[in-house]
């Protein structure tokens, strides 16, 4: 479905990226996106 809607991105670039990543690491790599905590710098905190 995505390949039909975005043929260049999902038909060419995504598979190519996956192949290059596998060639570099030798296996499938999984990434987890974790949001940062809402740390406010001391100078930016209201007084």
Secondary structure as UniProt FT lines:
FT   HELIX           2..5
FT   HELIX           7..8
FT   HELIX           9..13
FT   HELIX           14..25
FT   HELIX           42..44
//
